[in-house]
């Protein structure tokens, strides 16, 4: 069972990674961040994605498709900060 604190930390890590580099982390990166086995990283990801938040995985995969307010694939909604456009919105 994943605790609420673990979900909070996972949420924060994914959001911060999106902000920092413009795309979502893979579950193996989540595992590395928390020094756990990759399968545990996948479990953290799936538990978080099932929390009724505006986030989802690509169908049939373990890859983050969208994580509000960001989208992991190009959309018509581009986000530019300080002249840098490396994000897309939902």
N, C-alpha and C positions, 0 to 999 in steps of 0.2 A: 504494500500500500504506500503510495506516494503522499507525503504530508503536505499540508497547505504551505508551509515554509519552503519546501522543495519546489513546489509549483511556482511560488512567488519568485524564487531565485532563478528558476529556469526562464520564466517570463522576462525578467529583467535582463538576463544574459542575451536572450534572443533579440529583444528590442535594442539593447546597446550595440549588439553586433550589426544589426541592420543600419543603425545610425552611423556607426563607424565606417563601414565599408560599402554599404549600399545593397547588400543582398544577405539572405538568411543563412544561418549556420546549418550544417548537416548534423544529424544526431550524434555522429562520432565526435564532432567538435564540442557538443554539449557534454558528452561523456568526459572528454579531456578536461574541460573547464572544471568539472566537479570531481575529477580523479576517480571515475567509476568505469566499469566495463561498458563497452559499446551497447550491449543489450540493455543495460540500465539507462543509458542515455536515450535510447529509443523509447523505453518505458516512460521516462520523464516527459519526453516530447508528446507521446500519445495521451498520457494522462492530462497534460496541459491543454491539448487540442480538444479534449472532450469536456471542457468546462463551460460550454455555452458562451464563449467569447467570440468576437468577430475575427476568427482565425480558422484556417483550414489547410489541409494537406492536398497535394495533387492526388486525384483519385487513383487508388490502387498502389500508392507509393508511401514512403516515409519521408518525403520531401515537402518542406513548407512551401505552400503556394501563396498564401497571403497571411499577413500578421498586422492587424490594424495599427496604424493607418497605412502601412506599407503593403505593396504587392511585390512578389518576387519575380514577376515577369513583366515585360513592358506593357503599359496601358496608355491611354490617351491622357492620363493625369500625371504629369511630370512635376516633381518637387525639386525646386532649386533653392539652395541656401548659400549665401555669399558667393554667388556666381557659379557654384558647382551644382550640376544636375546629375546625381547618381542614384536617385530614388524614383520610384513610381508609387502612386497612391492607389488605394482600392477603387 
